[in-house]
Amino acid sequence: MEYWEKRFLDGGKIWGTEPSQTAKYALELFKKHGLHKILVPGAGYGRNTKLFSDSNLGVVGIEISESAINIARSFNPKTQFFQGSVLDMPFDDVKYDGIYSCNVLHLLLKDDRILFLKKCYNQLKLNGFAFFAVFSDKEKSFGKGKRIEENTYESKPWRPTHYFTEFDLKEHFKEFTVIETGIIEDHENHGDLGPHSHILRYIFAKKK
């Protein structure tokens, strides 16, 4: 929590105001399947939740950083936010049509990844959908830093990152029916890195 609170307190809208490419694609899929109410664990300051709420979806975000939520509530007032860890879900008793999660799952170690996905599964309606985007094994930072677990490295101090192969990602979602997987190149411009791209894997799956 301290890491993310400091990052948003110091950096504000770190990734700008434009939504991730993954959110744009997820929105297409959500519309195609007629989703109305979605949950966004790890919502940050709302750059992705704003895209969904501006498209007339009911959106609830979960974010661990109080500073990020303060930004989000002014930047994206249509979205309801709960402050807390995604590992402490649920924060309400609502069952959602869909879940969108970008760049959160890969920040967790194996046991916590399994726990997080179980909690997401339980918050979906029967036949609800999940769209997750994660760092892939094609990232330039893959293999760099202290090795923590298999395909998991401390790319920054106190911040382990898990890099997913396609097989690994599907294994994490074996309780779901996997509909689609793929690669999305997501462009960012922030901090010392300047303009750069992440090679993300995404998975779109349905609750059995």
N, C-alpha and C positions, 0 to 999 in steps of 0.2 A: 504493500500500500504506500509506503514512504517513497519508493522509487517513482511511482506514477503520480503521486501528489506533487512531488517536487518538479517532475517533468512538465505537468500542465500548469503549475503555478508559475514556473519560470518561462515556459514557452508559449502559453496560450493556445491559439489555434495552430498547433504544430504543423499539421498537414494541410493547412489552408481550408478553404470553405467548399471546394468541389468534392463531391462524393467519390469513393473508390470505384474503379471499373467493375469490381466484383458486385458492388451494390446495384449498379445500373443493370448488370446482367441478372442478378437475383430478382430485381423488380420485374423484369420481363417474364421470368418464370412464375413469380407470384401472381401476376395478372393473368397469365395463361391458365393457371390452375384455380383462379377465382378466390384467392386468399383475401381476408378482410382484416384480421387482427394478428399482428406479429410481435414477437419478443426479440429484443436485440441485447444479448449479454455482451458486456464490454463495449458500451456505446460511446465512450469517450466524450467529446464535447458536441456531438450530435451532427457531424457532417454527413453521415450516412442515414441516420434516423430522419433527418430533415427531408431527404429525397423521398423516403417512404411516406411520411406524413403529408408532404406536399402533393403526393399522388393519391390522397384520400384513404390511406390505410390507417387503421388504428394501431398506434405504435407505443410500446412500453420499452424503455431502456434500463439496463442495469449498469452501473459504473462505480468503481471503487474509489475514484478520486472526487473529493468534494469540490475542488477547484474546477475540474472538468464539468461537473454538473452545473455549477454556477454559470459557466460560459454557455452550456447547452440550453439552460432554461431561458436565456435571453435570445440566443441564436435560433433556437428551435422550440418555441413555446407550445406547439401543438403536441409534443411528445411528453408522456409522463415518465419520470425517472425515479428509480430507487437507488439509494447509495448502499454499496456493499460488494462483497466478493461474489463472483459467479459460483463459487463453491458453496455459498450459503443459500443459494436458491432452494425453494421458491420464496419470493417476497410477496406473493399474492396467491389466491386459490383459483386463478383463471387458467383455462386450457386454451392454448393458442392454435391458430390455423397454421402458423409457420414461425420458424426461428431463423434469424440471420446472424451469423457470427463471423467477423473478419479479424484475422491476426490475433486471436485470443488462445485458441486451443494449443498452438505450438509453443506458448509461453509456459505451459504446465508440464510437470513431470508425469510419468506414465500413470501412476495411481490416481493422480488428480485429473488427468485427461479422461480416464474411465469414469470417475465420479461425476465430472462436469457433463459428459455426454449422457449419463444415466439421468441426471437431473433435467437435462433438456428433453430427453425422451418422455419423462413423466409430465412435463408441462405442455406437451403437444396433445391436441385432440387425436382421436383415432383417425388414421389416414392423414394426419398433419404432415407438413413438409419441413425439412431442415436444409439450409444452405450454409455451408461452412467454407471459408477460405483460409489457407494456412501456408506457411513457408514450405517450399519444396526442396528436394535434394539438388535442384538445379541452381539454387542461390549461390552467389559468389562467396558468401560467408560460410557455406557448408564445410564442416571439418575444421574450422578455425576456432581456436580457444580451447579451454579445458574441457575434456570429454566427461560428461556427467552420467549419461546413459547411452544406450544404443541410438545413434543418429541424433544425439542431444549434446549441445556444446554451450559453454558459457561464453557467448559471443561478446557480451559486455559484462563487467563485474556485477554479480548478483542478479543477472538476468539470463537464465538458461533458455535456449531455443531448440526446439525439436524440428528436424527437417524431414518431411514426409515423402516417401515414395508412394506411387499409386497403390501398390499392394498394401502398404502400411495404412494408408488412409481408409481403404475399403475395409480392412480388418477392424479399425476403430468403429466403423459403422455397421458391423455385422448384425446388430440387432434391428437394423433398418433394412428396407428394400432400397438398394442403390439404383437410382434412375440415370444419373449422368455424372461423369467426372471429366476433368480437363485442366488445362493450364491457362492462366490469365496473366498477362504482363501488366503490372500495376505501376504507373508512373507517380513519383513523388518528388518534392523539392523542399527540403528542410535542413536546418542545422548546418553542420560542417560538411555534410555529404553533398549538398547542392542537388541539382537535378540527377535523378537516378531511377532505376526500375527494379521492382521485385518480381521474381518469377514464382507466382503463387499457384498452388493446386486448389481446385475447388471440388466440392462434392454436393450433389443435390439428391436428397434421399427422402423416403417416405416412411412414416411410422407404420409398422405392421399391425 
